[in-house]
Amino acid sequence: MSEVIEKFLRYVSVHTTSDDESQTSPSTARQFDLARMLQKEMLEMGIEDAYLDEEYCYVYGHIPANDPENTKTLGFISHMDTAPDASGKDVKPRTIENYDGSEIILNKEKDIKMSPVDFPELLDYKGKSLIVTDGTTLLGSDDKSGIAEIMTMASEIINHPERKHGRIAIAFTPDEEIGVGTAHFDLERFGADFAYTVDGGALGEIEFENFNAAAAVIKVAGRNVHPGEAKNKMVNAASIAMEFEKMLPQNEKPEYTEGYEGFIHLISMEGNTSEAKLQYIVRDHDRAKFEAKKELLKSVASFLNQKYGEGRVTADISDTYYNMREKVEPDYMFLVNGAVEAFKKLDVVPKVVPIRGGTDGAALSYKGLPCPNLCAGGHNFHGIYEYVCVESMEKIAEMLTLLACCNFAK
């Protein structure tokens, strides 16, 4: 078993799910379990300044430069939490060697299967080894693959001093999955001139464009009256909530969009006659279209208030992050080009693609740390069908090592 896979399998055994309902930072104390493991490993491999922020659960460390001409500090960042969309407790990964392209039985007892009919990209991995779930939890490749790849790169750099490199900064963050992964990120302690997040998908993908993102909470206040005498009295909050959803463009949902197409995604709904709540996320790469989508939510709320009475519907909309492209292009495109060249050296076809999501790097770019995103090798994040290719992770760890030795000071 390769070093990167051994690390990955250990990391996914640690329960680190974040909690989007929590008011604490980190949102869950269990993220400290992996943070302490990583700090200990970093110290043991020779990263002498490995540091754990005991208040906010960030891990930092540095590998000193051994090339006096390489005067810039290059950073690598991944996040420790897994998404609350599916359980991350008691993950039981299983490796399928020499995958033959057929349907994968994840859980025979529960009749949970993963088929190329539903997930056609599986066919790209015929003949390779896949790590899958047991159908009851997510896998945690997002982003423990990235952590394992960064740690393997660090081990390789430290154990092979003949590889010349500048100063390397490493950080692992909490709560990325709930949008606050950089809330307490210490840029001064991290000390990088620029960085990469390793938090993407398939092998070869390089990303410097991400969605502009917002969260919206729609609340409906109804009036509950006994249905026997409800005529002209009852105001059904649940019905109004459904009406709100039906007024949104049905073709602008995640299941109907791709590439640069944005969406308004209903992620949860709850309610009764008296009150109801809808939670949405809003995404678009184009800033003007992003603002238009938010205005649409407000206008629908306004229309329903005119129809049912002022104050029935409220729309609380807050921006989460913005497209990093304007912070990377043009001055830091050498980071993207460097990753392209590193992949080419490993005979991997590089694919510069937009992120249909966001990363800590987007927020950090707006805080002054340009930070494109690199692939970590996984697919189907946030659910029971998540998987990662062994050979992809091994190749990504190699690519990070090549990047770490690039002299971006020239």
C-alpha positions in Angstrom: 0.0 0.0 0.0 1.4 3.4 -1.0 2.0 6.1 1.6 -0.7 8.4 0.4 -3.4 5.6 0.6 -2.2 4.5 4.0 -2.6 8.0 5.3 -5.9 8.5 3.6 -7.5 5.4 5.1 -6.3 6.5 8.6 -7.7 9.9 8.2 -11.2 8.9 7.0 -11.6 6.7 10.1 -11.7 10.0 12.2 -15.2 11.5 12.5 -14.9 15.2 11.6 -18.4 16.2 10.3 -19.0 19.9 10.7 -22.4 21.3 11.9 -24.1 24.2 10.1 -26.4 24.8 13.0 -23.6 25.3 15.5 -22.7 28.7 16.9 -19.2 27.7 18.0 -15.9 27.7 16.1 -15.0 25.1 15.2 -18.5 24.0 14.8 -17.7 20.5 16.2 -15.1 19.6 18.8 -14.5 16.2 17.0 -12.5 18.1 14.3 -9.7 18.5 16.9 -9.2 14.7 16.8 -7.9 14.8 13.3 -6.1 18.1 13.9 -4.1 16.6 16.8 -3.3 13.6 14.7 -1.9 15.8 11.9 0.1 18.0 14.2 1.7 14.9 15.8 2.5 13.4 12.4 4.0 16.7 11.2 6.3 16.9 14.2 7.3 13.3 13.8 8.2 13.8 10.1 10.4 16.8 11.0 8.2 19.8 10.7 9.5 21.4 13.8 7.1 24.3 14.0 3.9 22.3 13.5 1.3 24.2 15.5 -2.3 23.6 16.5 -4.6 26.5 17.2 -6.2 25.1 20.3 -9.0 27.7 20.2 -10.1 27.5 16.5 -8.7 24.2 15.3 -6.3 25.2 12.6 -3.0 23.3 12.0 0.0 25.1 10.5 3.5 24.1 9.7 6.5 25.0 7.5 9.4 23.2 5.7 12.4 25.6 5.5 13.8 26.4 2.1 17.0 24.6 0.9 17.4 26.7 -2.2 18.6 30.3 -1.5 17.5 31.4 -4.9 13.9 30.4 -4.2 12.8 33.3 -2.0 9.0 32.9 -2.1 6.9 30.8 0.3 4.4 28.5 -1.4 1.4 27.2 0.6 -0.8 24.1 0.5 -4.1 24.0 2.2 -6.8 21.3 2.7 -9.8 21.1 5.1 -10.4 18.6 7.8 -14.2 18.6 8.1 -16.6 16.5 6.1 -20.0 17.7 5.0 -23.1 17.4 7.2 -25.1 16.2 4.2 -24.3 12.6 5.1 -22.9 10.8 8.1 -19.1 10.8 8.4 -19.1 8.5 11.5 -17.7 5.0 11.4 -16.6 5.3 7.7 -15.8 1.8 6.4 -13.9 2.3 3.1 -13.5 -0.7 0.8 -10.9 -0.9 -2.1 -12.0 -2.4 -5.4 -8.9 -3.5 -7.3 -8.8 -3.6 -11.1 -12.3 -2.2 -11.4 -14.0 -3.9 -14.4 -16.6 -1.2 -15.3 -19.6 -3.1 -13.9 -22.1 -2.1 -11.2 -20.6 -1.8 -7.7 -22.5 -3.3 -4.8 -21.9 -0.9 -1.9 -24.2 -2.5 0.6 -25.8 -5.9 -0.3 -28.0 -6.0 2.8 -29.5 -2.5 2.0 -29.4 -3.1 -1.8 -27.3 0.0 -2.4 -25.5 0.0 -5.7 -23.4 2.4 -7.8 -23.7 2.0 -11.5 -22.0 3.5 -14.5 -25.5 4.1 -15.8 -26.0 6.7 -13.1 -22.3 7.7 -12.8 -20.8 7.3 -16.2 -17.4 8.7 -15.2 -16.8 5.3 -13.4 -15.9 3.9 -16.8 -12.9 6.2 -16.9 -11.4 4.1 -14.1 -11.6 0.6 -15.7 -8.5 -1.3 -14.7 -7.8 1.0 -11.8 -8.4 0.7 -8.0 -11.3 2.6 -6.4 -12.0 3.3 -2.7 -15.7 3.3 -2.1 -18.1 3.5 0.9 -20.2 0.8 2.5 -23.4 2.7 1.4 -24.1 4.1 4.9 -21.8 7.1 5.1 -19.8 9.4 2.9 -16.2 8.5 2.3 -14.4 11.7 3.3 -12.3 12.1 0.2 -13.5 15.7 0.4 -11.1 16.6 1.7 -9.1 14.0 3.4 -7.7 13.0 0.0 -6.2 16.5 -0.2 -4.7 16.2 3.3 -3.2 12.8 2.6 -1.6 14.1 -0.6 -0.2 17.2 1.1 1.2 15.1 3.9 2.8 12.7 1.4 4.3 15.5 -0.5 5.8 16.9 2.8 7.2 13.6 3.7 8.8 13.2 0.2 10.4 16.7 0.4 11.8 16.2 3.9 13.1 12.7 3.2 14.8 13.8 -0.1 16.9 16.9 0.7 18.4 16.7 -2.8 15.1 18.1 -4.0 15.6 21.9 -4.0 12.7 24.0 -3.0 11.7 27.3 -1.4 9.9 27.6 2.0 6.7 25.5 2.1 3.7 26.4 4.2 1.1 23.9 5.1 -2.3 24.5 6.7 -5.4 22.3 7.5 -8.6 24.1 8.3 -12.0 23.3 10.0 -15.5 24.0 8.8 -14.9 24.6 5.1 -18.0 22.6 4.3 -20.3 25.0 6.1 -18.7 28.1 4.6 -16.6 29.4 7.4 -13.3 27.6 6.9 -11.2 30.8 6.8 -13.0 32.7 9.5 -10.1 32.5 11.9 -7.3 31.6 9.4 -4.1 33.2 10.6 -2.5 34.6 7.4 0.5 36.0 9.3 1.3 32.6 10.9 0.8 30.8 7.6 3.2 33.2 6.0 2.8 32.3 2.3 3.1 34.6 -0.6 0.6 32.5 -2.5 -0.9 29.0 -2.2 -3.0 26.2 -3.5 -6.0 24.5 -2.0 -6.1 20.8 -2.7 -9.8 20.3 -2.7 -11.0 19.5 -6.2 -12.2 16.5 -8.1 -10.8 14.3 -10.9 -7.1 13.9 -11.7 -5.8 16.8 -13.9 -8.3 19.4 -12.9 -7.0 22.9 -12.1 -9.4 25.6 -11.0 -9.1 29.4 -10.6 -12.7 30.3 -11.1 -15.5 29.4 -8.6 -19.1 30.3 -8.0 -20.2 33.5 -6.4 -22.2 32.2 -3.5 -25.0 33.2 -1.2 -27.3 31.5 1.3 -31.0 32.4 1.5 -33.5 31.6 4.3 -37.1 32.2 3.4 -39.6 32.2 6.3 -43.4 32.2 5.9 -45.7 33.2 8.7 -49.2 31.7 8.4 -52.4 31.9 10.3 -53.8 28.6 11.6 -57.5 28.2 12.0 -59.6 25.1 12.5 -60.2 23.8 9.0 -63.9 23.5 9.7 -64.2 27.3 9.8 -61.1 28.3 7.9 -62.7 30.0 4.9 -61.3 33.5 4.4 -59.4 33.1 7.6 -56.7 30.5 7.3 -53.3 31.5 5.7 -51.4 28.3 5.1 -47.7 28.9 5.5 -46.8 25.5 4.0 -48.8 26.2 0.8 -47.2 29.6 0.4 -43.8 28.1 0.8 -44.6 25.6 -2.0 -45.9 28.5 -4.1 -42.6 30.4 -3.5 -40.6 27.4 -4.8 -42.8 27.0 -7.9 -42.3 30.6 -8.9 -38.5 30.1 -9.3 -37.2 29.1 -12.7 -37.2 25.3 -12.8 -34.4 25.0 -15.4 -32.0 26.8 -13.0 -31.5 24.0 -10.6 -28.3 22.0 -10.0 -29.7 18.9 -11.7 -30.3 20.8 -14.9 -27.1 22.9 -15.1 -23.4 22.4 -15.8 -20.2 24.3 -16.5 -20.7 28.1 -16.1 -24.5 27.8 -15.6 -25.6 29.0 -12.2 -28.5 27.8 -10.0 -30.9 28.4 -7.1 -30.9 25.2 -5.0 -33.5 24.3 -2.4 -31.6 22.4 0.2 -34.2 22.0 2.9 -37.8 22.8 3.7 -39.9 22.4 6.8 -43.2 23.7 8.0 -46.9 23.5 8.8 -49.9 25.7 8.5 -48.6 28.2 11.0 -45.0 28.6 9.8 -42.6 27.3 7.1 -39.0 27.7 6.2 -37.1 27.2 3.0 -33.3 27.2 2.8 -31.6 27.9 -0.5 -28.1 28.3 -1.8 -27.5 30.7 -4.8 -24.6 30.2 -7.2 -23.3 31.8 -10.4 -19.8 32.4 -11.8 -21.0 35.7 -13.4 -21.4 38.4 -10.8 -24.3 40.2 -12.6 -26.2 37.0 -12.9 -25.5 36.2 -9.3 -26.9 39.5 -8.2 -30.0 38.9 -10.4 -30.7 35.6 -8.8 -30.7 37.2 -5.4 -33.0 39.9 -6.6 -35.4 37.3 -8.0 -35.7 35.7 -4.5 -36.5 39.1 -3.1 -39.0 39.9 -5.8 -40.9 36.6 -5.3 -41.1 37.3 -1.6 -42.4 40.8 -2.4 -45.0 39.5 -4.7 -46.3 37.0 -2.2 -46.4 39.7 0.5 -48.6 41.7 -1.8 -50.8 38.7 -2.4 -51.1 37.5 1.2 -50.3 40.5 3.3 -47.2 42.4 4.2 -44.7 40.5 6.4 -46.0 37.0 5.5 -42.8 36.2 3.7 -39.2 37.3 4.6 -36.1 36.6 2.7 -32.8 36.7 4.6 -29.9 36.5 2.0 -26.2 36.6 2.9 -23.2 36.3 0.6 -20.8 33.5 1.4 -17.9 33.9 -1.0 -17.0 35.4 -4.4 -15.3 34.2 -7.6 -11.6 34.2 -7.1 -10.8 34.7 -10.8 -10.5 38.5 -10.4 -7.9 38.0 -7.6 -5.8 35.4 -9.6 -6.0 36.8 -13.1 -3.7 38.2 -14.4 -1.0 38.7 -11.8 -1.0 35.1 -10.4 -1.7 33.0 -13.5 1.8 31.6 -13.1 0.3 29.4 -10.3 -2.2 27.9 -12.8 0.5 27.6 -15.5 2.9 25.9 -13.0 0.3 23.3 -12.2 -0.4 22.7 -15.9 3.3 22.1 -16.5 3.6 19.8 -13.5 0.8 17.6 -14.7 2.3 17.4 -18.2 5.6 16.2 -16.7 3.7 13.3 -15.2 1.9 12.6 -18.5 -1.4 13.7 -17.1 -3.7 15.8 -19.3 -4.3 19.1 -17.4 -7.9 20.5 -17.5 -8.5 24.0 -16.4 -12.1 24.1 -15.4 -14.5 26.3 -13.4 -15.3 25.1 -9.9 -19.0 24.4 -9.5 -18.7 25.2 -5.8 -16.2 27.0 -3.7 -13.1 26.4 -1.6 -11.2 28.0 1.2 -9.0 29.4 -1.5 -11.8 31.7 -2.8 -12.1 33.4 0.6 -8.4 33.5 1.1 -7.9 35.1 -2.3 -10.1 37.9 -1.2 -8.1 38.2 2.0 -4.9 38.8 0.0 -3.6 35.2 -0.5 -4.0 34.2 -4.2 -5.1 30.6 -4.0 -6.1 28.4 -7.0 -7.6 25.0 -6.4 -6.1 21.6 -7.4 -7.7 18.2 -7.8 -7.7 15.7 -5.0 -9.0 12.8 -7.0 -12.5 12.1 -5.7 -16.0 12.0 -7.1 -19.6 12.3 -5.8 -18.8 14.2 -2.7 -21.1 14.7 0.3 -22.9 11.4 -0.1 -22.8 7.6 0.1 -21.7 7.3 -3.6 -18.5 9.1 -2.9 -15.3 7.4 -4.2 -11.7 8.1 -5.1 -9.2 6.5 -7.4 -6.1 5.1 -5.8 -3.9 5.8 -8.8 -5.2 9.4 -9.0 -4.2 10.1 -5.4 -0.8 8.7 -6.0 -0.3 10.9 -9.1 -1.5 14.0 -7.3 0.9 13.5 -4.5 3.7 13.3 -7.1 2.4 16.5 -8.8 2.4 18.4 -5.5 6.0 17.4 -5.0 6.9 18.8 -8.4 5.0 22.0 -7.6 6.7 22.4 -4.2 10.0 22.5 -6.0 9.0 25.1 -8.5 10.8 28.4 -8.2 8.0 31.0 -8.6 10.4 33.7 -7.5 12.0 33.7 -11.0 
